């Protein structure tokens, strides 16, 4: 029983650490040269091609 609790706590710590790493990476990401996000470019492309 103690092993299962330790494994659960360990996995929870890994999940939290990974989430914090992802949050830090997105806040430090450089902006594109044209200032547009990828989703904006994809939307423009789709609208320009009749989708």
URTA-V804813 format. One record per backbone hydrogen bond with DSSP energy under -0.5 kcal/mol. CO is the residue of the C=O (numbers start at 1). NH is the residue of the N-H. E is the energy in kcal/mol with one decimal. If there is no record, write none. Layout:
co: [CO | CO]
nh: [NH | NH]
e: [E | E]
This chain:
co: [1 | 2 | 3 | 4 | 5 | 6 | 7 | 8 | 9 | 10 | 11 | 12 | 13 | 14 | 15 | 16 | 17 | 18 | 19 | 20 | 21 | 22 | 23 | 24 | 32 | 37 | 38 | 39 | 40 | 41 | 42 | 43 | 44 | 45 | 46 | 47]
nh: [5 | 6 | 7 | 8 | 9 | 10 | 11 | 12 | 13 | 14 | 15 | 16 | 17 | 18 | 19 | 20 | 21 | 22 | 23 | 24 | 25 | 26 | 27 | 28 | 35 | 41 | 42 | 43 | 44 | 45 | 46 | 47 | 48 | 49 | 51 | 50]
e: [-1.8 | -2.5 | -2.3 | -2.2 | -2.4 | -2.3 | -2.4 | -2.2 | -2.2 | -2.0 | -2.4 | -2.2 | -2.5 | -2.4 | -2.3 | -2.4 | -2.1 | -2.3 | -2.4 | -2.2 | -2.1 | -2.1 | -1.5 | -1.3 | -1.0 | -1.9 | -2.4 | -2.2 | -2.3 | -2.3 | -2.4 | -2.5 | -2.3 | -1.2 | -2.9 | -1.1]
